[in-house]
Amino acid sequence: MPKVLIIGACGQIGSELTFKLKDLYGSENIIASDIGYHNLDVVNSGIFEIVDAQDYNAIKICIEKYNIDTIYLMAAMLSATGEKYPMKAWDLNMNSLFHVLNLAKDKFIKHVFWPSSIAVFGPTTPTVNTPQHTIMEPTTVYGITKQVGERWCDYYHKKYGVDVRSLRYPGIVSWKTMPGGGTTDYAVEIYHQAILDKHYDCFLSRNTELPMMYMDDAIDATINLMQAPSEDVKIRSSYNLAAMNFTPSSISEAIKKHIPDFKITYSPDFRQQIADSWPKSIDDSSARTDWNWKHKFDLDKMTTEILTQLRHKYNDSKTNS
């Protein structure tokens, strides 16, 4: 069994990845960590350590304490928050990556997963079926850190033989954990508001099309990539990853099939400019060919699943209050 350290385990993706890895490999083999006790479900689910992703020594001590061989580096400052705190975003996103890559280079660990993002692309990138290899001129600090990070991952693999693997996540939608400052957050918020208020005021315009993915698919893709034989992982910068593309208008129509009186309004803010610089759809044929990636959820299936789960969640909260 691998001995896994998840850095940033309390975040949106990190939290669900933590539980999935515990199911796969046993709770005793998964060490969750974060900078604070932000998600008590994760904190109380097994072994948990306070680890600052920017503290090399703290990461190294944790590796040695638990004999870690694999790190999932999920800590990051996302696109919208990063525009408010550009230098903090640069420091967190880059320092944490260098620490983990150097620990792998020096043989303290064997395997690294580091997430990239569609934010690596920019307004000069082809927006429809964006290719795996294409123009990358990101316009956000988050996108810049991910683009630079991809180049360093590829460099460390070629120069030092580091087994680093990465995915360019599209927007991730989940009902379990609220997002943390991204441009695609609307696609999570809208479901909660549909249940609670039957109204959502969207910060993107009605026809803003973006690549999106249900969390279950994102977690499956992450684990499938990490379980793939090394010779099948032909891209060491980051793989394009895709499942579906939709707009705020189309997600609203999917919700109306379940909640007919749901209404959406539009008040685009600074995140609109970020979204406009990103692709509308992604060509992920390299992932599908190299390690047999397949998604399971489309918009309607995801909407049915999320609304069902949220109804249970909010009904349980009322019952317990």
C-alpha positions as CSV (number, residue, x, y, z in Angstrom):
1,M,0.0,0.0,0.0
2,P,1.2,3.5,-0.7
3,K,1.8,5.8,2.3
4,V,0.2,9.1,1.2
5,L,0.4,12.7,2.5
6,I,-2.3,15.1,1.2
7,I,-1.3,18.7,1.6
8,G,-4.3,20.9,1.5
9,A,-6.7,18.1,2.6
10,C,-9.3,20.5,3.9
11,G,-10.0,22.2,0.5
12,Q,-12.7,21.5,-2.0
13,I,-10.9,18.8,-4.0
14,G,-8.5,17.7,-1.2
15,S,-11.2,16.8,1.2
16,E,-13.1,14.5,-1.2
17,L,-9.8,13.0,-2.4
18,T,-8.8,12.3,1.2
19,F,-11.9,10.2,1.8
20,K,-11.6,8.3,-1.5
21,L,-7.9,7.4,-0.9
22,K,-8.8,6.2,2.6
23,D,-11.4,3.9,1.1
24,L,-8.9,2.6,-1.4
25,Y,-5.8,2.2,0.8
26,G,-7.0,2.2,4.4
27,S,-7.2,5.1,6.8
28,E,-3.9,4.2,8.4
29,N,-2.0,4.8,5.1
30,I,-3.5,8.3,4.4
31,I,-2.2,11.3,6.3
32,A,-4.3,14.4,5.8
33,S,-2.7,17.8,6.4
34,D,-3.6,21.5,6.1
35,I,-2.6,24.8,7.6
36,G,-5.5,24.7,10.1
37,Y,-8.6,22.8,11.2
38,H,-10.8,24.1,8.4
39,N,-12.8,20.9,7.8
40,L,-13.6,18.9,10.9
41,D,-14.9,16.0,8.8
42,V,-11.4,15.6,7.4
43,V,-9.7,16.4,10.7
44,N,-11.7,13.8,12.6
45,S,-11.6,11.1,9.9
46,G,-8.1,9.7,10.8
47,I,-4.5,10.8,11.0
48,F,-4.3,14.6,10.6
49,E,-1.3,16.9,10.8
50,I,-0.9,20.7,10.7
51,V,1.5,21.4,7.8
52,D,2.2,24.7,6.2
53,A,2.7,24.0,2.5
54,Q,5.3,26.8,2.4
55,D,7.4,25.2,5.1
56,Y,9.9,22.7,3.7
57,N,11.0,21.4,7.0
58,A,7.4,20.8,8.2
59,I,6.7,18.8,5.1
60,K,10.0,16.8,5.5
61,I,9.3,16.1,9.2
62,C,5.8,14.7,8.3
63,I,7.3,12.6,5.5
64,E,9.8,11.0,7.9
65,K,7.3,10.6,10.7
66,Y,5.0,8.5,8.6
67,N,7.4,7.0,6.0
68,I,5.5,8.8,3.2
69,D,6.2,7.8,-0.4
70,T,3.5,9.8,-2.3
71,I,2.4,13.4,-2.0
72,Y,-0.8,15.0,-3.4
73,L,-0.1,18.7,-3.3
74,M,-3.6,20.2,-3.3
75,A,-2.9,23.5,-1.5
76,A,-3.3,26.6,-3.7
77,M,-4.7,30.0,-3.9
78,L,-7.3,30.0,-6.6
79,S,-8.0,32.4,-9.5
80,A,-10.4,35.0,-8.0
81,T,-8.7,35.2,-4.6
82,G,-5.3,35.3,-6.3
83,E,-6.2,38.5,-8.1
84,K,-6.8,40.1,-4.8
85,Y,-3.5,38.9,-3.3
86,P,-1.2,38.3,-6.2
87,M,2.1,38.0,-4.3
88,K,0.6,35.7,-1.7
89,A,-0.8,33.5,-4.5
90,W,2.6,33.4,-6.2
91,D,4.4,32.5,-2.9
92,L,2.0,29.8,-1.9
93,N,1.5,28.2,-5.3
94,M,5.2,28.2,-6.3
95,N,7.0,27.6,-3.0
96,S,4.9,24.6,-2.1
97,L,5.5,23.0,-5.5
98,F,9.3,23.6,-5.3
99,H,9.4,22.0,-1.8
100,V,7.6,18.9,-3.0
101,L,9.6,18.6,-6.2
102,N,12.9,19.0,-4.3
103,L,11.9,16.4,-1.8
104,A,11.2,14.0,-4.6
105,K,14.5,14.9,-6.3
106,D,16.4,14.1,-3.1
107,K,14.6,10.7,-2.8
108,F,12.6,11.5,0.3
109,I,9.4,10.6,-1.6
110,K,8.8,8.6,-4.8
111,H,5.6,10.0,-6.4
112,V,4.0,13.5,-6.7
113,F,0.6,14.6,-7.9
114,W,0.2,18.3,-8.5
115,P,-3.0,19.8,-10.0
116,S,-2.8,22.3,-12.9
117,S,-5.8,24.1,-14.4
118,I,-7.5,25.4,-17.5
119,A,-6.3,28.8,-16.1
120,V,-3.0,28.1,-17.9
121,F,-4.7,29.2,-21.1
122,G,-5.5,32.7,-22.1
123,P,-7.3,34.9,-24.6
124,T,-4.8,33.9,-27.4
125,T,-5.5,30.2,-26.9
126,P,-7.9,28.5,-29.3
127,T,-11.1,28.4,-27.3
128,V,-13.0,25.4,-28.9
129,N,-11.5,21.9,-28.3
130,T,-8.4,23.5,-26.8
131,P,-5.5,21.2,-27.8
132,Q,-3.1,19.6,-25.4
133,H,-0.2,21.5,-26.8
134,T,-1.1,25.1,-27.7
135,I,-0.6,28.8,-26.9
136,M,-0.5,29.5,-23.2
137,E,-0.6,33.2,-22.2
138,P,-2.6,33.2,-18.9
139,T,-3.9,36.6,-17.6
140,T,-4.3,35.7,-13.9
141,V,-1.7,35.1,-11.2
142,Y,-3.2,31.7,-10.6
143,G,-2.9,30.8,-14.3
144,I,0.7,32.1,-14.4
145,T,1.7,29.9,-11.4
146,K,0.1,26.9,-13.0
147,Q,1.8,27.5,-16.3
148,V,5.2,28.0,-14.7
149,G,4.5,25.0,-12.4
150,E,3.9,22.8,-15.4
151,R,7.2,23.7,-16.9
152,W,9.0,22.9,-13.6
153,C,7.2,19.6,-13.3
154,D,8.4,18.6,-16.8
155,Y,11.9,19.8,-16.1
156,Y,12.2,17.9,-12.8
157,H,11.0,14.7,-14.6
158,K,13.4,15.0,-17.5
159,K,16.4,16.3,-15.4
160,Y,16.0,14.3,-12.2
161,G,13.6,11.5,-13.0
162,V,11.0,12.8,-10.6
163,D,7.7,10.8,-11.0
164,V,5.4,13.8,-11.1
165,R,1.9,13.7,-12.6
166,S,-0.6,16.4,-13.2
167,L,-4.1,17.2,-14.6
168,R,-5.4,20.5,-15.9
169,Y,-8.7,20.5,-14.0
170,P,-11.7,22.3,-15.5
171,G,-14.2,23.9,-13.2
172,I,-15.1,21.3,-10.5
173,V,-18.6,21.0,-9.2
174,S,-19.4,19.3,-5.8
175,W,-22.3,19.3,-3.4
176,K,-20.2,18.3,-0.4
177,T,-17.7,21.1,0.0
178,M,-18.1,24.8,-0.8
179,P,-15.5,26.2,-3.3
180,G,-12.7,28.5,-2.2
181,G,-12.4,31.6,-4.4
182,G,-12.5,30.3,-8.0
183,T,-14.0,31.7,-11.2
184,T,-16.2,28.6,-11.7
185,D,-17.7,28.8,-8.1
186,Y,-21.1,29.8,-9.5
187,A,-21.7,26.2,-10.7
188,V,-21.6,25.0,-7.0
189,E,-23.4,28.0,-5.5
190,I,-26.3,27.8,-7.9
191,Y,-27.4,24.4,-6.6
192,H,-27.4,25.5,-3.0
193,Q,-29.4,28.6,-3.8
194,A,-31.8,26.6,-6.0
195,I,-32.7,24.5,-2.9
196,L,-32.6,27.4,-0.4
197,D,-34.1,30.4,-2.2
198,K,-35.1,29.2,-5.7
199,H,-33.1,32.1,-7.0
200,Y,-29.5,32.7,-7.9
201,D,-27.7,35.9,-8.9
202,C,-24.8,34.8,-11.1
203,F,-21.5,36.6,-11.3
204,L,-21.0,35.5,-14.9
205,S,-23.1,36.3,-17.9
206,R,-25.7,33.9,-19.2
207,N,-23.8,32.6,-22.2
208,T,-20.4,32.2,-20.6
209,E,-19.4,28.6,-21.7
210,L,-16.7,26.9,-19.7
211,P,-15.4,23.3,-19.4
212,M,-16.7,21.7,-16.2
213,M,-16.6,18.4,-14.3
214,Y,-18.4,16.7,-11.5
215,M,-16.2,16.0,-8.5
216,D,-16.6,12.2,-8.7
217,D,-15.1,12.3,-12.1
218,A,-12.2,14.6,-11.1
219,I,-11.3,12.3,-8.2
220,D,-11.5,9.2,-10.4
221,A,-9.2,10.9,-13.0
222,T,-6.7,11.8,-10.3
223,I,-6.5,8.4,-8.9
224,N,-6.5,6.7,-12.3
225,L,-3.6,8.8,-13.4
226,M,-1.6,8.0,-10.2
227,Q,-2.3,4.3,-10.6
228,A,-1.3,4.2,-14.3
229,P,2.0,2.5,-15.2
230,S,4.8,5.0,-15.5
231,E,5.3,4.2,-19.2
232,D,1.7,5.1,-19.9
233,V,2.2,8.6,-18.5
234,K,3.6,10.3,-21.5
235,I,3.0,13.9,-20.6
236,R,4.7,15.2,-17.4
237,S,3.7,18.8,-17.6
238,S,-0.1,18.3,-17.2
239,Y,-2.8,16.5,-19.1
240,N,-5.9,18.2,-20.5
241,L,-9.0,16.9,-18.8
242,A,-12.6,17.3,-19.8
243,A,-16.1,16.0,-19.2
244,M,-18.8,18.6,-20.2
245,N,-19.2,22.2,-21.1
246,F,-22.1,24.4,-20.1
247,T,-23.2,28.0,-19.5
248,P,-25.0,29.5,-16.5
249,S,-28.1,29.6,-18.7
250,S,-27.9,25.8,-19.5
251,I,-27.3,24.8,-15.9
252,S,-30.3,26.9,-14.9
253,E,-32.4,25.0,-17.5
254,A,-31.2,21.7,-16.0
255,I,-32.2,22.8,-12.5
256,K,-35.6,23.9,-13.8
257,K,-36.4,20.3,-14.8
258,H,-36.4,19.5,-11.0
259,I,-37.4,23.0,-9.6
260,P,-39.7,24.6,-12.2
261,D,-40.0,27.9,-10.4
262,F,-36.2,28.4,-10.1
263,K,-35.0,31.8,-11.4
264,I,-31.6,33.1,-12.3
265,T,-30.4,36.7,-12.7
266,Y,-27.0,37.9,-13.9
267,S,-24.7,40.5,-12.4
268,P,-21.2,39.9,-14.0
269,D,-18.3,41.1,-11.9
270,F,-14.5,41.0,-12.2
271,R,-14.6,37.2,-12.6
272,Q,-16.3,37.6,-16.0
273,Q,-13.0,38.9,-17.5
274,I,-11.2,35.9,-16.1
275,A,-13.8,33.5,-17.5
276,D,-13.7,35.2,-20.9
277,S,-9.9,34.4,-21.2
278,W,-10.5,30.6,-20.7
279,P,-11.5,27.9,-23.2
280,K,-15.1,26.9,-23.9
281,S,-14.2,23.3,-24.4
282,I,-11.1,21.0,-24.0
283,D,-9.6,18.3,-26.2
284,D,-8.5,15.6,-23.7
285,S,-7.8,12.9,-26.2
286,S,-4.2,12.4,-24.9
287,A,-5.6,11.4,-21.4
288,R,-8.2,9.1,-23.0
289,T,-5.5,7.5,-25.2
290,D,-2.6,7.2,-22.8
291,W,-4.3,6.0,-19.6
292,N,-7.9,5.3,-20.7
293,W,-9.6,8.3,-19.1
294,K,-13.4,8.2,-19.3
295,H,-15.9,10.5,-17.6
296,K,-19.3,9.3,-16.2
297,F,-21.3,12.5,-15.6
298,D,-23.0,14.9,-18.0
299,L,-24.9,18.0,-17.0
300,D,-28.3,16.3,-16.4
301,K,-26.9,13.3,-14.5
302,M,-24.8,15.7,-12.3
303,T,-27.8,18.0,-11.6
304,T,-30.0,15.1,-10.6
305,E,-27.3,13.8,-8.3
306,I,-26.5,17.1,-6.6
307,L,-30.1,18.2,-6.1
308,T,-30.9,14.8,-4.6
309,Q,-28.0,15.0,-2.2
310,L,-28.6,18.6,-1.2
311,R,-32.2,18.0,-0.4
312,H,-31.2,15.2,2.0
313,K,-28.5,17.5,3.5
314,Y,-30.8,20.5,4.1
315,N,-33.7,18.3,5.3
316,D,-31.3,16.6,7.8
317,S,-30.2,20.0,9.0
318,K,-33.8,21.1,9.6
319,T,-34.5,17.9,11.4
320,N,-31.5,18.3,13.7
321,S,-32.0,22.0,14.4
